[in-house]
């Protein structure tokens, strides 16, 4: 580019270019440039006045950039307007054209024009447009992804209710090694939730990712059935079932934890440790315990057929459902053969379940037995599959005047401690023996572990079932529910009994009976194979 100076008093400048296409007129600035000038600055490519009437390269006055220049020696960033690049320097705008800046800016002007030409020749305009367009698409896409949905349906809200329940209550805060928040977003985006059944399926799929057989979704009917099982009675065959553990862990099917005394299953000879292979010809290999419980229950007088495995023997047993009483406590007095009528007697208490009446029934049984000169107690927890956790704690308080009952733990360690100060104690001093077996589970194990570790009682029998996790049941807004593993527990001696069980102090004779009448006979008859004398039963050694 060349600039030629004319000879007139107000000289004009003409810019010529090699291979010129358009000529420009440049007018000099009529006053001196100073640091205090408030100037409007343009790049020459933007606002050079074309000869003729061609204004296609002009930019509207909105393109003007107000800037106070105080002798700055550098170029400002190049901007784009109507396919033309703007440099906020180089020329000053006057009403009828442009003027060069003082001499010290000439070098910057030449460099800017040179760089502009190089940029235009090297970088195609289509490439610049493509890059800008791509960046805009990416920005909009990111905004859409991060934006929360504002149109949640009723089904979505039910799913989120179940998700929040797990988020707040579940024991494992790694959620089996997955991002729980990411799962929520993916499920809301990808899982169909147009009907209630589809929502239930989405909730079940979510819970399955936790790989926890005790954390389960309960449809309204199953939730109602579970609640009835913790109250006074239910219609079924009188079985408590669970998942195989310990030596039965590799078994295919569901294990019998206990059979209610006198119930249909008990009368048919089913006992703890048996494996249920089929219910009405439906395999239990992949069946959940809640699904199995629903199949076992039904209208009174209706039938159900069980395929049961014991050892190597498989039997098919037809059973008739009936109303099974869940009265949690049976008691009786066992009179010893020596000492006469005034001799201390042994009070036998059979606790079969931990429902909402259990602690009150135990308290009442103790007081009744005391009135009959009972000075020692046997608490039978055999085939007691558990029930309500709070009832287990309350019954422990009946027998303990002080001490820890159970530690509640999560993935970070001890979270809570249940103990007693003696305010609820009823029988803290009388000798106490506790009977347990492999059907003793859950809340029964909490009670047995507390009495053993506080040296309140001797345990007789065999290792217990080994269910060391605690579930809470949460009702959802539509009447369904979620059973959630909320914690694991440790005994007062910090023993984690999950899949191990509580280890008793002494074994029971192999032929030791489970019914109360035969139990008393074993105490009274020294010649019986099951005999246990009083001293052996209540020894603290």
N, C-alpha and C positions, 0 to 999 in steps of 0.2 A: 504494500500500500504506500502511496506517495501523497504528501500534502504540499500543495503549491500556494505560495503567498502572493496575492495580487498587490497592485500598487496604489489602490484607492485609499482615501483617508479612513474609510471603514473597510478594511480589506476583507475579501471573501476567500474562502478556501474551497478547493475542489479535491475530492478523493477519487482517485482512479485505481482500478484493480487490473491485474493481469487477466486477459480474456474477460473484460467487463461485460456484465449483462445489464446492470442498472447503474446509473450515475446518481450521485448524491450531492446535495449542496450543504455546506457546513458554514455556519455563521459564527463569528467570533463573539466572545463574551464581552459585554460593554463595560464591565467594572472589574476591579481586581478581586481575585479570590483571596479570602482571608479565613482564618480559623474560626471566626464568629459567624460566617455566612450560614444561614439556614437554607440549604440547597436541596433541590430535587435532582436526583441522580439517576441516570439511565445508562445502559450499555448501548453502544452505537448500533448493534445489530437490531435492537428493539425499536429505536425511534429516529433513525436517520430518515430525513424527509426525502421521499422519492421524487424524482423529477416527473413531471406529467401529473395525471390525475389518479395514478395507481396508489390507493391507500390500503391495499390488502395486507400489507405488513404492519400496519399501525396497530397500536394497542390502546384500549380505552383509558381514560384518565384514572380509572381505578387501579391501573397497573403502576402508577407513580408511587414511588416509595419515599416517604419523608424521612430524612436522616440528617442529623447534625454531624458534619464532617469537620474534624479538628486536625487537619493536616495529616490524615491517616495515609500510610504508605503501602497499604496492602489491599488486595482485592477482596471484596465480599463474596459469599457463596453464589454460585450461578443458579438462577431459578428459571422456570419454564412458563411461558404464557403464549398461547396460540402458536405453537410449534416454533417459538423463538426463545432463545435463552437470554436471561436478564442478568446483568452484572451491575450491582449497586455501586458503581463507580464510573470513572472514565469521562463522561460528558455531562454538562449541565444543560438543563432544559431552559430555553428562552421562548418567548411567545411565538416567534416565527422560525424556529429551527433549533440547532444545537451549537454548542461552542466547545472548543477544546479546553481541557483543564490546564493549569500552568504546567511548565516544562517538566517539572519533577515527576509528573504523572504519565509522561509520554511512553516511557519504557513499559510501565504496567499496562497501558493501553495496547501496545504492540503485542505484548505477551498474551494478554487476554484474547485478542483477536486470533492470534496464532493457535492458541490452545483450543479455542472454539472451533476453528476450521478442522484441526486434527481430530477433535472429538466427533465432529459430524462425519468426517470421512471414515473413521475407524468403526464407530458404533452405529449400526443401522437404527433408524428410528423405530422400526418394527420390533427390534430387540428391546429397546427401552420401554415401549408400550407393553410388551409381553411381560417384562419383569414387574412393572407397576401393577398390571392386572393380576398377576400371580400373587403378589403380596396382598392385594386387596381381598382376593378370594380366600387366602389363608387366614387373614384377620377375621373376616366374617365367619368362616367355618369354626375358628376357635371360640368366637363369641357365642355361637349357637350351641357348641358342645358344652361350654361352661354354664350356660344359662339354665337355671332350674325350670322344670316343667310347672306351669301355672294352672294346668287343666287336669288335675288328678281326679280320677273317677272314684266311685264308692269302692270298687274292687281294689284299686290301687291303695286306697287308704287302709283297707283291711290288711293287705299285704304289709304295708308299712307298720301297722300296729304290731303284727307278729315279729317283724324285723327289729323294731325298737325293744320288744320284750327280750329277745335274745341278746341284743346289744347291751342292755342294762344288767341282765341277770346271769348270763352264762358264765360258767367257771373259767373257761379258757379264753383269755382276752386276745389270743392270737387267732382264735376262731379256726383252729385246725390249719394254721399257716396260710391264711388267705386274707386279703383286704376286704373287710366286712362292708365298708362304705362303697368300694368299687362293685362288689356283688350287688348291692342295692341298686345302684345306677344301671348296671347291665340288665338286671332282672326287670326293672321298670321299662327299659327300652326294648327288650327282646322277648320276654315271656308273655304269652297271651293271657289276658285277664279280663275277658269280656263277660264271663259268667262266673257264678259263685264256685262251681266245680273246677273251673280253670284256675281260679285264685287259690283254692285249696291245693290243687296240684302244684302250683308255683311255690306255696309255703312248704309243702312236703319236700320238694326238690331242694329248697334252700336249706332245710334242716338236715337233709341227707349229706350235705357237704361237710357237716361237722363230724361225721363218722362216730356218732355217739348213740348207741341203741336205746338209751334211756331218755334222750331228748326227742320228743315226738309231738306231732300235731294231732289234736283230738277233735274230730268233727262233733257237732252238737250232741248227737246220740251217744257217742263214746265218752264225751265229757260228762254227760249226765250219769252214765253207767259207772264211771270212775268215782264220782261223788257219792253215789249210792253205796259203793263198796266200803266207804269210810264211815258209814252210818250204821244202822241197826240190822238190816237184812237185805238179801238179794236173792234172786231166783236163778239158780244154776245148778252146778254139780258139786260145789264146795271145794274147789281147787285154787291154790295159790301157785302161780307159775312164774318162771323167770328164764333168763338166758343162761345157757350152760357156762359154768365157770369151774376153776380148779381142775380136778381130775376129769370132769365132764366137759371141759372147754372145747374139745374136738368133736363132741357129739353133734349129730345133725338133728335138730328139732328143738323143742322147749322142755326144760327140766321142771319137774314137780318140786316146788319148795315145801309145800305142806298140803295135807288134805284135812278139811274140817272134820273133827270127830263126829261120827254119826251121820255125815252127809253121804250123798250117793256115791261119790268117788271113794270115800273111805270104806264104805260097805262092800264095794267091789274089789277091795284089796289094793287100791292104788296108794302108794306111800312116797315120802320124800326121796328124791334121787331118781325116780323113774323118769324115763324120757317119753314125751308124747310125740309120736312120729306123724300122726294124721288126726285131723278132726273132720269127721264125716267125709273121709276119703280125700281130703285136701291136705297136701303136705305142709308141715310146719317148718320146713328147712329154712325158708326165707320169710316166714311169717313173724310180724311184730307181736309183742305181748298184748298190746291193746286190741289188735285185730283178733288174736286168739281168745281174749277175755270176752269179746263181743260174741264170738261163735259159741263159746261155752254157755253163755247166758241165753235165756229165752223164756217163752211163756211156761208157766207152771204146768207140768204134765206132759210137755213135749219131750221128744227123745233126741239124743246125740250119741254118735258112736266114736269112741277113741281107740286109736292104735297105739299101744303102750309097749315100750321096750324096757325090760329089766334084765341086766346082764346080757345073755345071749338069747333070751326068750322074748318073743313078740306075741302080744295078745290083742285081740279085738274085743273091746268091752262096750256093750250097749248100756247107756245110762238114761235115766228119766230125771229131767230137771224138777227141782222142787225148791220151795222157799227155805233157804239155809239161814238159820239163826246165827247172828254174829254177836251174841252175848259174849263179851270178851273174857269173862272170869268165871271159873268154877272153883269151888273150895270145899274142903272136908277136913275132919279131924282124924288123925291117925293115932290111936291109943297104943302105947307100948305095952309089952307083956308083963313088965315088972313095975313095981312101985304102987300098985293099988289104984283106987279111984282118984286119989289126990295127987298122983304122980304127974309131972309136967307132960303135956301132950304136944305132938308135932302138928302144925297147921300146914296143909298142902294147898297151894294156890296155883291153878292152871291158868295162865294168861295166853289166850289164843290169837289175839290181834290187838293192834293199837288204833282203835277207832276213837271217836270223840267222847265215848263214855268210859274209856279204859282206866284212866287215873282215878276217877271217882269210884269205879267198881272195885279196884284194888284196895283203896282206902277203906271202903265199907267192909270188904272181906276180912281185912286185918282186925278191925274193931270187933267184928262178930266172933272171930276165932279167939280173940283175947278173953272174951266173956266166958269162954269154955276152958279156961285154964291152959291155954296154949302159950308156951314159953319159947318156942323155936319154930322157924318157918322154912319151908321148901318152896321155892319159886320155880315153876316149870315153864321154860321158854322153848321147849322142843316144838318144832314145826310151826313156830310163830314167824310168819314171813314179814312182819313189820306193819307199817301203816303210817300214822301221823307222827312226824318227828317231834312236835311239841309234847305229845303225850308220853313219848319215851323219856324226855327230859323231866317231865312232871313226876313220873313214877320213880325215877332215880332219886328225886328230892324226898320222896316218902321214906326211903331207906337210908339216906345219908344226912348227917348233921352238918357236914362241911365238906369242902373239896371241889375240885373240877369234875364236871360230868363229861364234857366233850369239847374238843377244839375244832372249830370250823375253819377250814383252810381253803385257799384258792391257789392260783399259780404263783403268787408272790409270797406265800407262807400263811401263817396264822392270821385270820381275819377277824375272828370273834371267839369268845370264850363263854361257855355256859357253865356256871358253877352254882353252888347253893350255900346259903348262910345258916341253914337250919330252920328257917321260918316255916317251912312246909313239912318238916319231918314228922313221921308217925311212929316208925319202928326203927330206931337207930341203934338199939342195944341188944336186942334178941339175936341169938345165933341164926345165921341164914345160909342156906345152900341153894345154888342155882343149877338147874339142869338144862343143857344145851345139846343141839345136834346139828347136822348139816342143813336142816330146815329152819334153823334160827338165822334170821336175816334182818338187815336194815336197822330199824329202830330197836329191834330185839338185841342186836349186836351193840348198839350204843349203850343200852341199859346193862348188858352183861359185862362189857368192857369197863364201864364206870364202877360197877360193884367189885370187879376183880382188882383193878388198879388202885382203888382206894382201900383195898384190903378189908372190905366190908363183908365179902362172901367168898366161899370156895365154889369153883365151877366144876361140874361133873358132866362127862359125856364125850363128845367128839368135836373137832374143829367146826366152827360155824360156817355159814354159806360164803361170806366174804363180799358183801355189798357195801363198799365204803364210800359211796357217793350219795349225795342228798339231792332229791328233786323237789321242786316246787311246781304247783300247777297254777297257771294264770289263765283267767277267763278273758276271751276276746269279746268285742262288742256285739257280735252276731250270735253269741251263745256257744261258739266253739272254744277250744282252749289249747294251750301249749304246756306240755310237761317239760321242764327245763332242769338240767343238771346245774345247780347253783353253787355247789361246794362239794368238797370231800371232807371227811372228818377223821380225826385221830383220837385215840383213847387218851385218858389222862396221862398215861406213860409215853405219849407221842408214838404210839404204834399205828401205822397205816394198815388197816386190815383188808383193804380192797383186794379181792381175789385170793386172800390168804385166810381170813376169818380170825375169830378170837380163839386162842388155844386154851382149852380147859386145864385145870390143875390136876384132875384125876379122871380116868376113864370110868365108865359105868359097865357093869357086867353085861355081856353080850345079850343075855335074855331079859334085860331089864324092861319091864312093861311101860306102856305109855298111858294107860288109863288109870284113873285115880284109885279105884278099888284094888287093883292088882299092885299098885305102888305101895299102899298101906300093908298089903300082905307081905311084900318083900322086907319091910321094916319089922314086922311082927314075928316072922317065921325064920329063926336062925338056920333051919335046915334047907331053906329055899336056895336055889342056885343064884337068885338075884339078890340075896340078902345083903343089906348094908346096915351096920349097927349105928346107933346114935352118935357114938364117939367118933367113928370114922367119918360120918356125914358132916359133922360140924367142926372137925379139927381144923385149926388154922395153920398147921405145919405143912 
